[in-house]
Amino acid sequence: MRYRATPPGPIGRPGGERARRRSLGHRAAVNYDDGVAVTTNDQSAGGPACDLHARDHGPCDHHETAPGTAGPPVMFGRTIPAWVPPVLVAAFAAVGCLVAGLVDPGGSSVLPGCPFFEMTGLDCPGCGISRGAHALARGDVATALDHNVLLAVLVPGAIVAWLAWFGRSVGLPIGRYRPSTRVAWAVVAVIAAFGVVRNLPIDALFVLDARA
């Protein structure tokens, strides 16, 4: 005869030991065969512990997702293929490029200007990106970089990041890059330095301002 027994907790509370085992990521099962109690901590999918859990609570998803990894994406309450989110982002980006090519930020009264420039008369690190995107969408790379040279890093970086994301979504063995705190602060420092240098009153640096 085989049945499940819930051992008493450390202070006499039923289920205490089982709760402790679950908090450690284990499924505990006690089998009584021929009067001998055998405790099994089975972490393999479909083991005795998972069978007992499935009988009482439905299918066990304890082993479907490895610790530290994200589960399948969910949209509108339904699980979707992993490649759908990057494809949707690419579609939105394509629409954004189309709008950027049709609407000139420099001559549009709909798009707001840079608040920092309007208050100080100085270019912030992001000044010129929208006009540069407009020029880039029309194929004018030189004018785009003249508006903001950071586009030379931002656009290729976004493309590489998207390709890596899409590759992982279709099962390619592409690792994830998580920058350290030092790298993040270094990027912030470089962007801040660019915002300072592009406003220096030096003729040789006029190529860094937002005016093409």
Secondary structure, DSSP 8 states (H G I E B T S, - for coil): -------B-TTS-BTHHHHHHHHTT--EEEEEETTEEEEEE--STTSHHHHHHHHHHSS--TTTS-TTS----EETTEE--TTHHHHHHHHHHHHHHHHHHHS-GGG-SSS---HHHHHHSS--TTTTHHHHHHHHHTT-HHHHHHH-TTHHHHHHHHHHHHHHHHHHHTT---------HHHHHHHHHHHHHHHHHTTSS-GGGGGGSS--
